Amino acid sequence: RLSCMTCVFIPASAWATLKLLFPDRFEIIAEREEAFGCTIKRAGSIRELAARGTPYRAAIERPELVAQAADSVWRLPTIISRRDWRLPAGAYGEASGPT
């Protein structure tokens, strides 16, 4: 889900994915944690969380979605056929949906 890219509630694997695919955005948040001397997650800094996580295969395998996530204009189809529709990766949480 593209809108959740930098949500403070994302798990370790989402931080690992963000670090891999959007290192500039990841660094902005990591540097702010360091500057403020406070983490946004109780479980540790986002650097520590990213190190514990594994980047999502679904994000790595869908470069068109990664490009869309970085774009300020929606460029992908908004209507698709029932035949082509499938549940998005992570639709019901980290352990659900296609991987």
N, C-alpha and C positions, 0 to 999 in steps of 0.2 A: 504494500500500500504506500503510494508515493507521499501522501500527506503526512505520514507518521515518521518521515525520515530522521528527524532530529528530536523527536519527542523524548522528554526526560524519563518516560516510563518504558522505553524499549529495553530488551534484554541484551546480554553480553554479545550474542551472535549478531544482533542488529548493529551494535557498535563496531564489531569487527567488519561487517559489511560496509558500513559508512566509511570507516577508515580506509578500506581497500578501494572503494569506488569513488568516494568524494573526500580525498585527504585534506583538501583546503577547508571544507566545512568542519571536518573532524578536528583539525588543528585549532580553528577559532574557538571551539568549545573547550578543548583541552587546555589551551592557553588561558582562557578566562577562569577555569577552575584553579589553575596554578596562581594566577594573579590575585584572585580573591582568597586563596588559601582555604577553599571549601569545595567539596565535591557535590555534584547534583544528585548523586546516588549514594545511599548509605553503604552499599557493598564495595565502594572504592571509586577511584577516579575512572573516567571513561577510558583512559589509557590501559588501566588494569583490567577493566571489563572487556575491552577489545582483545586483549591478550588471552583472556579465558574463553572467548567465543570463537566460533567458526563462521566465516562468511557464508551467507545463504547461497546455495547452488542455484536456486531459482532466479536470483538477482544476477548472478554471473552469466547464466545461460540466456538471459533476455536483454541484450544490449539496447534494443529499441526502447525498453522500459526505463533503463538507466538513463538514456539520452532524454527521454520524456521527463524524467524526474528533475533533470538539470535545466529544463526549458521552462520559460515563464508562459509559454503559449501551448495549449493542449493541441497536439498534432495527430494523435491516434484516433481511430474510428470511435464514435460515441454510440453507434448502433451496429450491432452485429447479429447474425442469424442465430437461432437457437442451436443449430448444428455446430457452429463454431465457438459458442460460449462455453467456458469452463470456469470452475471455481478458482478464484485467484489464490496464489500461494499465500499462506498465512491468514486466510479469510476468517478462521475461527480460532486464532491464536497461533503461537509458534509451533505447536505440535499437530496442527490440523492443516487440511488443504494439501494441494500438491507440493512436493518438495522440488 
